Amino acid sequence: MNRTEEKLLELNQPRPWSGVNAFRTDPLLVDLTAGLNRGLREDYDALGQYVTSMEAQELARMANQNPPQLRTHGPRGERLDMVEFHPAWHALMRRSMANGLHSAVWEHQPDIRGQEHRARAVRFYLTAQLECGHLCPLTMTSASVAALMAAPRVQKEWAPKILSRKYDSSNRPAMQKTAVTLGMGMTEKQGGTDVRANLSTATRAGEGIYRLSGHKWFMSAPMSDGFLMLAQMQEGMGCFLVPRLLEDGSGNGLRFQRLKDKIGNRSNASSEVEFTDAFGFLIGDPGAGIRTILEMVTLTRLDCALASAGIMRASMAEAVHHLRGRVVFDKKLIDQPIMIRVLADMALDVAAATALTFRLAEAFDRAGDSAADAAYARVMTPVVKYWVCKMAPPLIYEAMESIGGSGYVEERAIARHYREAPVNAIWEGSGNVMALDVLRVLSRGRDLFDMVFAELERDLGPSGRKTIEVLRAAMALCERDEGAARLLVEQMALAAAAAELYRMGAGKIADAFLETRLTGGWRNTYGVLDARFDGRYLIDLLYPPVD
């Protein structure tokens, strides 16, 4: 311990939460990855050490305190339509692309065959604990491959660039770069989530080639090398890959109007764009654009949940560390009875969110060979995205309050996590959109729910039958009253989270979660965990003390 750290302890100020291995000190994550090969787990160990290092935390701080800048014009009045990022952003992108966050699912590596989504999910979850803004273009780039499969010729040309791990931030045409990233443009001013109200148009210019004109109200990562965009064509809504630059290096008609001044996600640029005669490739069948782009959206929803679970874990770890080192009223804060109840209550939700999200990633891996997992992936993707992403803002706020006044300062990583938290619940479908998606599945494939419920009933054990009866009653209510959809979705999330905790052998953690979340008791705030549950045991189990 150096003199600065000694002085902090004398002043009753715990050392900063830094230099602690985010992988090794997360017993739940270690258990979740036990079935993966040793080489992967060694990589996770190294990444876990990196994400809390002073070097990495400083990059995250600089990237968010120096947000991207839009340059619409050059000195001669020429259009530039460029977004400039701080070097810290590029450093984060470079490392995460080297880790394959944008490509690992599609690389067909022999050592993770059949476990691609789960193996990548660990890296994504850990990296989210460092900085989420730069994960946006990596999420969309990874997910774009699913959509591009609907256009084999386009995929063949673009895939090698998409899957390259050599980050290239140069402003050059896509095919001249070592690696590319892809963004997405779906929503427009007049429709927002209702993309069927889009007014942008696509006019055929050749075989599979179209010219697009219109606007997009919210297009993330505008410095990407191409964008999956929706536009109206004669046959209906189409999906198109629109390069940002043409092959001669000139712009492709995309005119960035401004960057959004967002509450969080500050390091990442999100833009409003207008375009006229922008060249694009048709992806998928004419008129099937929404179905095509939903292949991409489904994967991004998994990442929303992973990122939310990651920043909840990081915020809780920071809070627990602080409370172990600070004395108030002659006791360590962690030893104050009311505080340990609050922490243990929060820890249950973080554990449940993490377990549930990784179960969804596992279902993605197995969906091709298992009807039950395919059903789980289809039914539970909107459920998991809904619940996990909605948990993050209130939980991170409570962690911030646990730290106290010093938790409400920008110098702490928790401040960045708190500002980041709402975006995952909004992006790629708000809570109501997720609830309506669940109802859409219910109206078309009730048998999928039967398969999911059979799994939940099995894993919940003695309480399974009663829980499924409640879920079926909620389903019947939704069939009469669409406005009750959130009730069904939340109950499904709680049941599935408890089931997964039991499936992985989480014992007392699973018992405490089930008895406090599924017994019908109303919890408006954290800290109502009663004395039947040993809060200190739960905290020490999930957040082991670190020397």
Residue pairs with C-beta under 8 A, 6 or more apart in sequence:
1 9
5 15
8 14
8 15
9 15
9 325
12 326
12 327
13 325
13 326
13 406
14 321
14 322
14 324
14 325
14 326
15 325
17 52
17 317
17 318
17 321
17 322
17 413
18 52
18 53
18 54
18 57
19 52
19 53
19 54
20 52
20 317
20 321
20 546
21 45
21 48
21 49
21 52
22 48
22 49
22 51
22 52
22 126
22 129
22 313
22 314
22 317
23 29
23 30
23 44
23 45
23 47
23 48
23 49
23 122
23 126
24 30
24 45
24 48
24 49
25 48
25 317
25 543
25 544
25 546
26 48
26 313
26 317
27 541
27 542
27 544
28 351
28 354
28 355
28 506
28 542
29 44
29 122
29 125
29 354
31 504
31 505
32 122
32 354
32 355
32 358
32 504
33 40
33 41
33 44
33 122
35 115
36 112
36 115
36 118
36 119
36 122
37 111
37 112
39 111
40 111
40 112
40 119
40 122
43 99
43 123
44 122
44 123
44 126
47 99
47 123
47 126
47 127
48 126
50 56
50 95
50 130
51 126
51 127
51 129
51 130
52 129
52 130
56 130
57 130
57 413
58 88
59 88
59 91
59 92
59 131
60 88
60 92
60 130
60 131
60 267
60 413
60 416
61 88
61 416
62 86
62 87
62 88
63 85
63 86
63 88
63 89
63 92
63 131
63 133
63 134
63 267
64 131
64 133
64 266
64 267
64 416
65 266
66 86
66 88
67 86
67 259
67 266
67 267
67 269
68 83
68 84
68 85
68 86
68 89
68 223
68 259
68 267
68 268
68 269
69 83
69 84
69 259
70 82
70 83
70 222
70 256
70 258
70 259
70 269
70 271
71 80
71 81
71 82
71 83
71 84
72 79
72 80
72 81
72 255
72 256
73 79
73 80
74 80
79 251
79 255
81 251
81 254
81 255
81 256
82 171
82 223
83 222
83 223
83 256
83 259
83 269
83 271
85 169
85 223
85 267
85 269
86 267
88 267
89 133
89 134
89 267
90 167
90 169
92 130
92 131
92 134
92 267
93 134
93 137
93 138
93 167
93 169
94 167
96 102
96 127
96 134
96 135
96 138
97 103
97 138
97 165
97 166
97 167
97 179
98 165
98 167
99 123
99 127
99 165
100 107
100 120
100 123
100 165
101 120
101 123
101 124
101 127
101 135
101 138
101 142
102 137
102 138
102 141
102 142
102 162
102 181
103 141
103 142
103 162
103 163
103 164
103 165
104 112
104 116
104 119
104 120
104 123
104 142
105 116
105 117
105 120
105 142
105 145
105 299
106 116
106 142
106 145
106 159
106 163
107 116
107 163
109 116
112 119
114 365
114 366
115 365
116 365
117 302
117 361
117 362
117 364
117 365
118 358
118 361
118 362
118 365
120 142
120 361
121 302
121 306
121 357
121 358
121 361
124 135
124 303
124 306
124 307
124 310
125 306
125 307
125 309
125 310
125 313
125 354
125 357
126 310
127 135
127 310
128 135
128 306
128 307
128 309
128 310
128 311
128 314
129 310
129 311
129 313
129 314
130 314
131 267
131 416
132 265
132 307
132 310
132 311
132 420
132 423
133 265
133 266
133 267
133 268
133 420
134 267
134 268
135 303
135 307
136 220
136 221
136 265
136 268
137 181
137 182
137 183
137 220
137 221
137 224
137 268
138 181
139 299
139 300
139 303
140 181
140 182
140 183
140 184
140 220
140 221
140 224
140 228
140 296
140 300
141 162
141 180
141 181
141 182
141 224
142 299
142 303
143 296
143 297
143 298
143 299
143 300
143 303
144 162
144 182
144 184
144 228
144 296
145 155
145 159
145 162
145 163
146 295
146 296
146 298
146 299
147 228
147 239
147 283
147 284
147 292
147 293
147 295
147 296
148 154
148 155
148 158
148 159
148 162
148 241
148 283
149 155
149 295
150 239
150 283
150 284
150 285
150 292
150 295
151 208
151 241
151 281
151 282
151 283
151 284
153 208
154 208
154 241
154 281
154 283
157 175
158 174
158 180
158 226
158 241
161 174
161 175
161 177
161 178
161 179
161 180
161 225
162 179
162 180
162 181
162 182
164 178
164 179
164 180
165 179
166 178
166 179
167 178
167 179
168 177
168 178
168 179
168 180
169 223
170 177
171 245
172 245
172 249
173 243
173 245
173 246
173 247
173 248
173 249
174 180
174 225
174 226
174 243
174 244
174 245
175 247
177 225
180 224
180 225
180 226
181 221
181 223
181 224
181 225
182 224
182 225
182 226
182 227
182 228
182 241
183 219
183 220
183 221
183 222
183 224
183 226
183 227
183 228
184 219
184 220
184 227
184 228
184 229
184 293
184 296
185 216
185 219
185 227
185 228
185 229
185 230
185 242
185 273
186 195
186 216
186 229
186 230
186 293
187 193
187 195
187 216
187 217
187 218
188 195
188 197
188 198
188 199
188 200
188 214
188 215
188 216
188 217
189 215
189 217
190 197
190 199
191 197
191 198
192 217
193 429
193 430
193 433
195 230
195 237
195 290
196 237
196 290
198 214
198 230
198 231
198 232
198 237
199 214
199 232
200 212
200 213
200 214
200 215
200 216
200 229
200 230
200 231
200 232
200 275
201 212
201 213
201 214
201 231
201 232
201 233
202 210
202 211
202 212
202 231
202 232
202 233
202 238
202 240
202 280
202 282
203 210
203 211
203 212
203 213
203 233
204 210
204 233
204 234
205 211
205 279
208 281
208 282
209 279
209 280
209 281
209 282
210 231
210 233
210 238
210 240
210 279
210 280
210 281
210 282
211 277
211 278
211 279
211 280
212 229
212 231
212 240
212 242
212 275
212 277
212 278
212 279
212 280
213 275
213 276
213 277
213 278
214 231
214 274
214 275
215 272
215 273
215 274
215 275
216 229
216 272
216 273
217 272
218 260
218 270
218 271
218 272
219 227
219 270
219 271
219 272
219 273
220 268
220 269
220 270
220 271
220 427
221 268
221 269
221 270
222 244
222 254
222 256
222 259
222 269
222 270
222 271
222 273
223 244
223 269
224 244
225 243
225 244
225 245
226 241
226 242
226 243
226 244
227 241
227 242
227 244
228 239
228 240
228 241
228 242
228 283
228 293
228 296
229 239
229 240
229 241
229 242
229 280
230 237
230 238
230 239
230 240
230 289
230 290
230 293
231 237
231 238
231 240
231 280
231 289
232 238
233 286
233 287
234 286
235 286
235 287
236 286
236 287
236 288
236 289
237 287
237 288
237 289
237 290
238 282
238 284
238 286
238 287
238 288
238 289
239 282
239 283
239 284
239 288
239 289
239 290
239 292
239 293
240 280
240 281
240 282
240 283
240 289
241 280
241 281
241 283
242 252
242 254
242 275
242 278
242 279
242 280
243 252
243 279
243 280
244 251
244 252
244 254
245 251
245 252
246 252
246 279
252 275
252 278
252 279
253 275
253 276
253 277
253 278
253 279
254 273
254 274
254 275
254 278
255 273
255 274
255 275
255 276
256 271
256 272
256 273
257 271
257 272
257 273
257 274
258 271
258 272
259 269
259 270
259 271
260 270
260 271
260 272
262 270
262 423
263 419
263 422
263 423
264 416
264 418
264 419
264 420
264 421
264 422
264 423
265 419
265 420
265 423
266 419
283 289
283 292
284 291
284 292
285 292
297 428
297 429
298 381
299 364
300 427
300 428
301 381
301 382
301 384
301 385
301 428
301 429
302 357
302 360
302 361
302 364
302 381
302 384
302 385
304 385
304 388
304 389
304 424
304 425
304 427
304 428
305 353
305 356
305 357
305 360
305 384
305 385
305 388
305 389
305 424
306 357
306 361
307 420
307 424
308 353
308 388
308 389
308 391
308 392
308 421
308 424
308 425
309 350
309 353
309 354
309 357
309 388
311 392
311 396
311 417
311 420
311 421
312 349
312 350
312 353
312 391
312 392
312 395
312 396
313 350
313 354
314 413
314 414
314 417
315 395
315 396
315 399
315 400
315 414
315 417
315 418
316 343
316 346
316 347
316 350
316 395
316 399
316 543
317 543
318 399
318 403
318 412
318 413
318 414
319 343
319 399
319 400
319 402
319 403
319 407
319 414
320 334
320 343
320 539
320 543
321 546
322 333
322 402
322 403
322 407
323 332
323 333
323 334
323 339
323 343
323 402
323 403
324 332
324 333
324 334
324 545
325 332
326 332
326 333
327 333
328 336
329 336
333 339
333 402
334 340
334 343
334 536
334 539
338 527
339 402
340 535
340 536
340 539
341 527
341 528
341 529
341 535
342 398
342 402
342 526
342 527
343 402
343 535
343 539
344 512
344 529
344 533
344 535
344 536
344 538
344 539
345 516
345 523
345 526
345 527
345 528
345 529
345 535
346 395
346 398
346 399
346 526
347 538
347 539
347 542
347 543
348 509
348 512
348 513
348 516
348 517
348 529
348 538
349 391
349 395
350 395
350 542
351 501
351 506
351 509
351 513
351 542
352 494
352 497
352 498
352 500
352 501
352 513
352 517
353 387
353 388
353 391
353 497
355 497
355 500
355 501
355 504
355 506
356 384
356 387
356 388
356 493
356 496
356 497
356 500
357 384
357 388
359 376
359 380
359 496
359 500
359 503
360 376
360 377
360 380
360 381
360 384
362 373
363 373
363 374
363 376
363 377
363 380
364 377
365 373
366 373
367 373
367 374
367 376
367 377
368 374
371 451
372 451
372 452
372 454
372 455
375 445
375 447
375 448
375 449
375 451
375 452
376 451
376 452
376 455
378 441
378 445
378 448
379 438
379 441
379 448
379 449
379 452
379 492
380 452
380 492
380 496
382 429
382 433
382 434
382 435
382 437
382 438
382 441
382 489
383 434
383 438
383 489
383 492
383 493
383 496
384 493
384 496
385 428
385 429
385 434
386 425
386 431
386 434
386 435
386 489
386 490
386 493
387 489
387 490
387 493
387 494
387 497
388 493
389 424
389 425
390 425
390 431
392 421
392 422
392 424
392 425
393 418
393 421
393 422
393 425
395 526
396 414
396 417
396 418
396 421
397 418
398 525
398 526
399 407
399 414
400 407
400 408
400 414
400 415
400 418
401 407
403 412
403 414
406 412
407 414
407 415
408 415
409 415
410 416
425 431
429 437
431 486
432 485
432 486
434 489
435 485
435 486
435 488
435 489
436 482
436 485
438 485
438 488
438 489
438 492
439 478
439 482
439 485
441 448
441 449
442 449
442 475
442 478
442 479
449 475
452 496
453 468
453 471
453 472
455 499
456 464
456 467
456 468
456 471
456 495
456 496
456 499
457 464
457 465
457 467
457 468
458 464
459 499
459 500
459 502
459 503
460 467
460 495
460 498
460 499
460 502
460 514
461 502
463 514
463 518
464 499
467 495
467 498
467 518
468 495
470 491
471 488
471 491
471 492
471 495
474 484
474 487
474 488
474 491
474 492
475 488
477 484
477 487
477 488
478 484
478 485
478 487
478 488
494 517
494 518
495 518
497 513
497 517
498 510
498 513
498 514
498 517
498 518
501 509
501 510
501 513
501 514
502 510
502 514
508 533
508 534
508 537
508 538
508 541
509 538
509 541
509 542
512 529
512 533
512 538
515 532
515 533
516 523
516 528
516 529
516 533
517 523
521 528
529 535
